[in-house]
Amino acid sequence: MPAGQAQKELFVNESLALIDMLMHPVVMGAAATPPGSPAAGECWIVEAGAVDAWAGQDDAIAGWDGARWTFASPRDGLAVHDLSTGAKRHFSRVWTSVPTVASPTGGSVIDSEARAAVDSLLAAVRQAGLIV
């Protein structure tokens, strides 16, 4: 902050709100319209085509501080926990969710079923960014 800057508390408060949003990111879900009565501290992923207070903020994380929305643009590699799905969402040019891995069913040859199950698990773990 430059010396003698007026209203320093505004910049400090905005910085603290961004730290709260991004140090342990948890979102309520994704939407294109701001919720009617958000609770202080709520965060949302702004979907494409957003309107009202979120217009022009596509893909951003919107955080409500009790008085106004603060927006943070995601960078590739950002991961958030989505409370609406109970799963992680990752940003890599677009928001994606970790796929659900189905349990293997059917088949008559045990070895091919086991290989398919392992391949499915490996693909999900790779997509989640846990292994390469």
N, C-alpha and C positions, 0 to 999 in steps of 0.2 A: 504494500500500500504506500502510495506517495505520502510524504510528511504533510501534515496539516489538512488532510483530506476530510471533507465534511461527511457526516453520516457513516463513519467507519463500521458501525454496528450492522448496517444493512449488508455490507460485503461479507462480514464475518458470519452473520446468520445464514446468508445464502450458501456460503462455503460449508458450514456445518450441516445444512440440509442436504447438500450433495454428498457429503461424507456419509451421512446416515443412509442415503439411498444406495450408495455403491459399495460400501465396505461389506455388507451382508445383504445382497439384493434379494428381496422377496417381493413378488408382485401378486396382486389379487387375481389377475388374469389379463386378458387382452381385450381392448374395446376401441371403437372409433368415436365413441361419444363419452364425455366425462360423466362419472356417476353423479346422481342428483345430490346426495348427502355423504360425501366421503368423510371418513374419520381422519384426524390428523395422523400423519405418518403413512397413510395408504399410498402404495405405488401401483402403477398400471403400465402395461406395454401399450403404446399407441398404435393402433392398426392403421393400415393404408386408408386414405379417404377420410381422415379424422375431421370432425366439425367442432364448432363452438370454440371453447378455450384451447382445444387441442389442434385446431386447424394448422396445417403446415408442419406438424411435429411427427410425421409418420416414422415408425420404428423406435422413437425415443421412449425412455422410461419417464413417466410423469409421476411426480411425487407431490402430494397435498400436504402443506405445512399448517393447515388450519385456517389460512387466509387466502392463499394463492397457490397455483401450480408452478412447480419448478421442473425443468426438463433437462435430461441428460442424454446426449446422443451416444448410442452404443458403439463399441469398437469390436472388430472381429475377435472372437474368443471369449467375449463376456458371457457368463452363465448366470442365470437367475433361477430361483425356485418359484414355480407357479402354484399358488395355493388352490386355484380352480381345478387343476388336474392332479396335483400332488407329485408332479414330475419336474425335472429340470428342463429349461429351455436355453438354447445356445444361439448366439448371434454370429453369423458368418455371411455377411451381406444381407441376409434375411433371418428372421427368427424361426428356429426349428425346434421341435420337441423330440426327445429321445423316444425311439419307437418301442412299442410293447412287444416283447418276445413271447410268441405263442408256445405252449407246451406241445411236444411232438405227439402225434396221434396216428393211428392206423399203421399200415405196412406189415410185411410178413418177415422181413429180414432184419434182425436186431442190429447188426453192424451198420447198415445203411441208415437206420433211424438214429442211431447214436451219432454218426458222422453229421447228419443233417442238423441235429440238435446243437452239436458243438459249433458247427458253421454258423448257425443262426445266432448263438450267443456271442461268438467272436465278432460277427458283423455289428451287432448292437453295441458291444463294448467299444469297437473302433469308431462307430458313429458318435458315441458319447464323448469321444476324445480321450478315453482312458488308456488306450493302447494305439500303436501305429500299425 
